[in-house]
Amino acid sequence: MTAVLLVAGVASLAVLALYGVGRLVRVAAQGAPRAPFLSGNPPVEHALSRYHVRWYTVTMLFLAFDMEMVFMYPWTLVVATVGASAVIEMFAFLAVLFAGVLYAWREGALRWV
């Protein structure tokens, strides 16, 4: 129990020390707006403005590749023990994702202009 309290105390002191060092070395901006939006710069549009519809396809492509990585990391741990069936299943999964990318490419989702 004392070891847990000691580690918690050291961690708390480390966090406080880092905040203190950050306060000492920061540069105080004179007269700058203190808004977190756009890194303190004045906004050119409202924060709740509408996004262009092409961002939807970019988001869907990102999620497809993100899910690919979520499934590939655990797969790397079991591929040696499961064998060839794990490799076949992963290539089938990648083929489905690749078909989705080819479809998006054909439909022009990867063209920005």
C-alpha positions as CSV (number, residue, x, y, z in Angstrom):
1,M,0.0,0.0,0.0
2,T,2.8,2.4,0.8
3,A,4.5,1.6,-2.6
4,V,1.2,2.6,-4.4
5,L,1.1,5.9,-2.4
6,L,4.7,6.6,-3.1
7,V,4.3,6.0,-6.8
8,A,1.2,8.2,-6.8
9,G,3.0,10.9,-5.0
10,V,6.0,10.8,-7.3
11,A,3.7,10.9,-10.3
12,S,1.8,13.9,-8.9
13,L,5.0,15.8,-8.2
14,A,6.2,15.0,-11.8
15,V,3.0,16.4,-13.2
16,L,3.2,19.5,-11.1
17,A,6.8,20.0,-12.0
18,L,6.0,19.8,-15.7
19,Y,3.2,22.3,-15.4
20,G,5.6,24.6,-13.5
21,V,8.3,24.3,-16.1
22,G,5.7,24.9,-18.8
23,R,4.5,28.1,-17.0
24,L,8.1,29.3,-16.7
25,V,9.2,28.9,-20.3
26,R,6.0,29.9,-22.1
27,V,5.8,33.0,-24.2
28,A,3.0,35.3,-23.2
29,A,1.3,36.9,-26.2
30,Q,0.5,40.5,-25.8
31,G,-3.1,41.4,-26.9
32,A,-3.7,38.1,-28.7
33,P,-7.1,36.5,-28.6
34,R,-7.2,33.6,-26.1
35,A,-9.5,31.4,-28.1
36,P,-8.5,27.7,-28.7
37,F,-10.2,27.7,-32.2
38,L,-7.6,28.1,-35.0
39,S,-4.7,28.4,-32.6
40,G,-5.8,31.7,-31.3
41,N,-6.3,33.3,-34.7
42,P,-9.6,35.0,-35.4
43,P,-12.0,32.6,-37.1
44,V,-12.9,33.3,-40.7
45,E,-16.2,31.3,-40.5
46,H,-18.5,30.0,-37.9
47,A,-17.4,26.9,-36.0
48,L,-20.6,25.1,-36.8
49,S,-20.5,25.9,-40.5
50,R,-21.3,23.1,-43.0
51,Y,-18.6,20.9,-44.5
52,H,-18.4,20.0,-48.2
53,V,-19.9,16.7,-49.1
54,R,-16.5,15.4,-50.4
55,W,-15.3,15.2,-46.8
56,Y,-17.8,12.3,-46.2
57,T,-16.0,10.1,-48.7
58,V,-12.6,11.0,-47.3
59,T,-13.9,10.1,-43.8
60,M,-15.3,6.7,-45.0
61,L,-12.0,5.8,-46.7
62,F,-10.1,6.7,-43.5
63,L,-12.4,4.6,-41.4
64,A,-11.9,1.7,-43.8
65,F,-8.2,1.8,-43.5
66,D,-8.4,2.4,-39.8
67,M,-10.5,-0.7,-39.3
68,E,-8.0,-2.6,-41.5
69,M,-5.2,-1.7,-39.0
70,V,-7.5,-2.6,-36.0
71,F,-7.9,-6.1,-37.3
72,M,-4.4,-6.6,-38.6
73,Y,-2.6,-6.0,-35.3
74,P,-4.2,-8.9,-33.4
75,W,-3.9,-11.0,-36.5
76,T,-0.2,-10.7,-36.4
77,L,-0.2,-12.3,-33.0
78,V,-2.1,-15.4,-34.0
79,V,-1.0,-16.0,-37.6
80,A,1.9,-18.3,-36.6
81,T,-0.3,-20.5,-34.4
82,V,-3.4,-20.6,-36.7
83,G,-1.5,-21.2,-39.9
84,A,-2.5,-20.9,-43.5
85,S,-6.2,-20.3,-42.8
86,A,-5.4,-17.1,-41.0
87,V,-3.4,-15.9,-44.0
88,I,-6.2,-16.7,-46.4
89,E,-8.8,-15.0,-44.2
90,M,-6.6,-11.8,-44.0
91,F,-6.1,-11.7,-47.7
92,A,-9.9,-12.1,-48.2
93,F,-10.4,-9.2,-45.8
94,L,-7.9,-7.1,-47.6
95,A,-9.5,-8.0,-51.0
96,V,-12.8,-6.7,-49.7
97,L,-11.2,-3.4,-48.6
98,F,-9.3,-3.2,-51.9
99,A,-12.5,-3.6,-53.8
100,G,-14.0,-0.7,-51.8
101,V,-11.0,1.5,-52.7
102,L,-11.3,0.5,-56.4
103,Y,-15.0,1.4,-56.3
104,A,-14.2,4.8,-54.6
105,W,-11.5,5.4,-57.2
106,R,-13.8,4.6,-60.1
107,E,-16.5,6.8,-58.7
108,G,-14.0,9.7,-58.4
109,A,-13.9,9.9,-54.6
110,L,-10.2,10.2,-54.6
111,R,-10.2,13.1,-57.1
112,W,-10.2,16.3,-55.0
113,V,-11.0,18.9,-57.7
